[in-house]
Amino acid sequence: MARAVRDAEDAEICLHVSLGAHVTHGDMIASVRDGDVTRAERIADQVAAALTVGRKRDLAHDATTGIDQPGNIAWTSGSSSKHNPEVAREALNALEDLAARWLADDPAQRRPDSREPIPIVYQEDVEGRLLDVFFSMLIVAHESEQHTFAAAVLNAYRNLIDRSPDPVADRLCAHVAEAQGLLDEIPPSPQLRRARRAVDAAVEQRQGFLQRATTNPEYTQLPVQRSPAEVRRAAAPPHR
């Protein structure tokens, strides 16, 4: 795609799906914005050739697979269908470690990239997808009435709130506030009470977080569309 726009200063490639997203027949995958319609169509052909659409998800190329698979293990193991909280906790621990690693990755500290930026606009919320899995774990703990698993999930929330930047911590704190009704309906235990107090204390340290609305990741705003050349796939396997 970099080669496709190398000699087109005004061209811009807009990806409409993120890595790992489900697509169906006829879905728009990408578009090209350029004042020159002929050049936009040429670039669109090159973009179509550069994109890969597969029928199966691939962990080597799709990071969301590494979120969904342990999330599914935690859900099924922690639910009333299996009642295996130990396996659920192991999957939860893996997800917490993954979240901690991503939060510790500061783009500002990476080695500067000498390459020219490519005019590609896309929307991505892998981080938000991972955070939502933790809330799903609270739901499954409520469904199975597993107080120990609920406590483990709250401990993960506490740890992540303590090390998260403000927008992420704000989102996590909003999760905790929204989960209060679920937690009230889980059979009480000393372990769960301690976990609730600890996460409440972590929330209180982030002043005003429960009073602020959740901060969603900001997406790059697309400019006014000029002459789009749509890129479609005749055969649309389920995953990109």
FENZIZI-V980061 format. One record per residue. PSI is psi in radians with two decimals (* if undefined). Layout:
psi: [PSI	PSI]
//
This chain:
psi: [-0.55	-0.72	-0.55	-0.57	0.20	-0.75	0.29	1.60	-0.55	-0.05	2.64	2.30	2.25	2.04	2.24	-0.13	2.64	2.94	2.24	-0.04	2.63	2.33	2.64	3.00	2.24	-0.06	2.48	2.17	-0.67	2.80	2.80	2.29	2.17	2.52	-0.36	1.89	-0.75	-0.77	-0.65	-0.70	-0.66	-0.75	-0.67	-0.69	-0.70	-0.65	-0.75	-0.67	-0.47	-0.45	2.50	2.22	2.17	2.81	-0.36	2.61	2.57	2.00	-0.49	-0.41	-0.18	1.79	-0.42	-0.40	-0.63	-0.16	-0.84	-0.65	-0.92	-0.53	-0.70	-0.66	-0.78	-0.70	-0.93	-0.65	-0.57	-0.22	3.02	-0.21	-0.47	-0.59	0.96	1.32	-0.44	-0.80	-0.69	-0.71	-0.65	-0.74	-0.69	-0.75	-0.68	-0.71	-0.67	-0.73	-0.71	-0.78	-0.73	-0.68	-0.72	-0.68	-0.51	-0.21	1.77	1.96	-0.50	-0.36	-0.02	2.76	2.29	2.42	2.07	-0.16	2.64	2.44	2.57	2.32	1.27	2.24	2.27	2.79	2.34	2.35	0.84	-0.69	-0.79	-0.62	-0.70	-0.76	-0.63	-0.47	-0.64	-0.67	-0.63	-0.59	-0.60	-0.66	-0.75	-0.56	-0.63	-0.75	-0.69	-0.09	0.70	1.69	-0.57	-0.69	-0.68	-0.74	-0.71	-0.70	-0.74	-0.65	-0.65	-0.75	-0.79	-0.80	-0.71	-0.63	-0.70	-0.48	0.11	2.59	2.87	-0.85	-0.70	-0.76	-0.65	-0.75	-0.73	-0.72	-0.64	-0.65	-0.81	-0.74	-0.72	-0.43	-0.06	-0.70	-0.69	-0.77	-0.58	-0.43	-0.06	2.41	2.24	2.70	2.75	-0.69	-0.77	-0.69	-0.74	-0.74	-0.69	-0.72	-0.70	-0.76	-0.59	-0.68	-0.68	-0.67	-0.76	-0.52	-0.43	1.53	2.21	0.10	-0.64	-0.28	-0.23	2.62	2.69	2.35	1.91	2.63	2.36	2.21	2.59	2.22	2.31	2.47	2.99	2.33	2.40	-1.65	1.53	2.49	1.88	2.50	2.04	2.83	2.27	-0.75	2.19	1.53	2.83	-0.39	2.61	*]
//
